[in-house]
Amino acid sequence: MIKNYFKIAWRSLVKNKVYSFINLSGLTIGMTCFILIAFYIQFELSFDKHIENSDRIYRIVQQQKGNDYRGTDYFALAPLPLSTAIKQDFPEVESITNLNVWNVLLINGNDSFLERGLFTEQSFFDIYNTKVLEGIGKEALDDPNTILLTESLAEKIFGSASSIGKTILYNNKDVMTVRGVIADPPKNQHFTYNFIASIEKNTNHIYEINDWVSNNSYGYILLKEDQDYRVLQEKMSRYDAVTKPAYKANGFQFYPQYELQPIEDIHLNSKMNAEIEPNGDLAYVYFFALLAIIILLLASINYMNLATSRSVHRTKEVGVFKALGAGKRNLVFQYLSESILLTLFSFFIALFLVVLLLPEFNKLLGRSIPLDIVGNSWILIGMLSIAILVGCLSGLYPAVFLSNINPVKALKGNAIKAQKGRSFLRNSLVVMQFVAAIGLITGSIIITQQLEFIQEKKLGYNKEHIVHVPYFNKDIHQKESVLRNELLNHPNINKVSISTQLPINVTSQGPVDTWEGNLDKQQLYIYRTYVDYEFLDLFEMNIIEGRGFSEKMASDSTDAYILNEAALKKLGWKTAVGKKFDRGTVIGVVEDFHLQTFDLSIEPLYIKMRRERWNVNHGQVILKVNLDDIENTKSFIEKTMKSIAPLDLFEARFVDDTYLKLYEEEKKLGKAFSLFALLALFIAGMGLFGLVSFHVFQRTKEIGVRKVLGSSVFGIVKLISKEFLKLIFLAFLVATPIAYYLMNSWLQDYIYRIEIKWWVFICAGFIAVSIALITVVLQVVKAATANPINALKTE
């Protein structure tokens, strides 16, 4: 019997090719989106769970109450002596390690590689189960002049030949010997690296071993089984007796309180300062999960409406089945089998599309989601189960609808009239579809507006036609004047500045407790950046009081400060020029500019001459250029810098592009929103197509009568269209407050944001109405222009 159900279902699907294709398309799109998003969610939730005993591994973090930096007082760093003390004091700790990650220049012959290195201790291998593929592993870290390469980096530098025993030049000064090759770290780990070396490669390591105030490393603890990390966290308060006097002796008015953070929580639930790498966001996971459900529901609703629409053509078929003895249960199984069969086809086509689209989906979201269906068989089983469930739920209503038809009325051809009460459900489903579509369109417009606002808003300086080149070589600093003169010889380069940071993202901050009027020695935590004489002029920053730095004033290079307006306000000064501040005198006040991303307010800042800093081995070469022949100009900049540091890697980038990269996640979200809004509209349009088909079929004879009595095509179109426009208008009324609430909540993450305008909702509604009108009018016009005799001849 089951075989017979599916045989008849197959014949029905083949016979009704148009409806089958539309249904197949809608379900395939819905399932493809659902599976892709399921892979994304599974990938995001899997971070660090591949590590053996990950449920017993914790990161040491600290809260510095009173030191609010970039919106939080939590820091992911820990001092080195804390790890030593914890290991000695608490037997419940099985292992503990310290590490850091930074980019390093590796040189092999004439080839240079800027690679990300992990600098750690032997105990790292006891906590992270890093696989050694060749040579030795943790034993190599005893020698600071040895290095372990990942498999991909070993192949990149040495090709297919063995790298064991070969040497690499580290940062253009130290010779390091390759002692082992290790497996590449998984993509779902909260930090990545291309090689491992001893933590002693940090030149300040010898000083930081016993320094409780120096926070430059990340500490990780592996607890023994059946130990509660919260208990250990409470015990760690004993170190307050050490840190409090140490911080006070260094002039700080706060001291850190240490906590433990499960590593499985880091990727999605950690927004601390000094994270090793940018983390994900649990809110985005929820967002994409909601999108997946919406898209799948839209596809299911679409199928229900189309199946119900087609059912008007199958009433006599139902009558014949019942006349031949088929029961209600048989009919339900028959029509459910069609739904399940169609859903299974959609599922397997969707899997094929996922294989093709996953690389592009990864680019869209900036992820490296692997396609590992075999390794994640539960995902395949889960998706298949959901596909069958969708088939059952989508086909249940049409199946029950058809099975309830009276066989006598079915054979007479008027069974559908007895089912008019069912129109409320069909209309409700269409309203739900357009609520989702209008909501997504509104969200897409608002996100696009915010991104345009970020891109176009005046930042307080001019970033147009400015190129920058980051460098990590003290030779550049030592030959700044030579480099500057060489660059200015190019006709397309107008100005050159060599400074520590770009103004788009100032990260350095520290306390100041000396300024005129600060009698009780309060501390001001103030951002700081170190520049040269050309910096302010190059970025066209506006000095609103006093002056900028001048080469004619010898004292400017040592003790001159320029403050921003936010600092002036924080200090309570009405004027600043000539007042004592920190270790010098204020010579000017610069107009406030955005020194960080728009989710942070403009904070107090001082600007000082860079030449005051010692041991400058990194910074930015910043150039104002003409856009004529820009590629050759950028090539000239890179070649000129390589003439000073031949083995270094340099890349000239526009400040505009670097600025936009700060909002990479928002850009991805905007693209995803737009994509899913289009898909939702497409599916909603197909659902409306089904309902219109059903409605027009019911009123075919009415349309014929109206035409015979003189009604125009426009009059008929207007009569039927207004009924559907009412549904779209209702969807608009429901979607508008929901979309406003959700998007207004999203905008609250930005200190500087757009105001949501009323016309955004009108625009979204207009788009939905346009799609609906096109769908309705095309079908109604077809019915209205048909020969009325064909509609009336059966009477």
Secondary structure as UniProt FT lines:
FT   HELIX           2..15
FT   HELIX           17..45
FT   TURN            46..50
FT   TURN            52..53
FT   HELIX           54..56
FT   STRAND          57..63
FT   TURN            65..66
FT   TURN            70..71
FT   STRAND          74..75
FT   HELIX           80..89
FT   TURN            91..92
FT   STRAND          93..108
FT   TURN            109..110
FT   STRAND          111..120
FT   TURN            122..123
FT   HELIX           124..127
FT   STRAND          132..135
FT   HELIX           138..142
FT   TURN            144..145
FT   STRAND          146..150
FT   HELIX           151..158
FT   TURN            159..160
FT   TURN            164..165
FT   STRAND          167..170
FT   TURN            171..173
FT   STRAND          174..182
FT   TURN            187..188
FT   STRAND          195..198
FT   HELIX           199..201
FT   TURN            203..204
FT   HELIX           205..208
FT   TURN            209..210
FT   TURN            212..213
FT   STRAND          217..223
FT   TURN            225..226
FT   HELIX           229..235
FT   HELIX           236..239
FT   HELIX           240..249
FT   TURN            250..251
FT   STRAND          257..262
FT   HELIX           263..265
FT   HELIX           266..269
FT   HELIX           282..311
FT   TURN            312..313
FT   HELIX           315..323
FT   TURN            324..325
FT   HELIX           328..365
FT   TURN            373..376
FT   HELIX           377..403
FT   HELIX           407..412
FT   HELIX           416..422
FT   HELIX           423..456
FT   TURN            464..465
FT   STRAND          466..471
FT   HELIX           474..478
FT   HELIX           480..488
FT   TURN            491..492
FT   STRAND          493..499
FT   TURN            503..504
FT   STRAND          509..512
FT   TURN            516..517
FT   TURN            519..520
FT   STRAND          524..531
FT   TURN            533..534
FT   HELIX           535..538
FT   TURN            539..540
FT   STRAND          543..546
FT   TURN            551..552
FT   TURN            554..555
FT   HELIX           556..559
FT   STRAND          560..564
FT   HELIX           565..571
FT   TURN            577..578
FT   STRAND          580..581
FT   TURN            582..583
FT   STRAND          584..590
FT   TURN            598..599
FT   STRAND          605..609
FT   HELIX           610..612
FT   STRAND          619..625
FT   TURN            628..629
FT   HELIX           630..644
FT   TURN            646..647
FT   STRAND          653..654
FT   HELIX           655..661
FT   TURN            662..663
FT   HELIX           664..698
FT   HELIX           700..708
FT   TURN            709..710
FT   HELIX           713..747
FT   TURN            748..749
FT   HELIX           758..784
FT   HELIX           788..792
FT   TURN            793..794
//
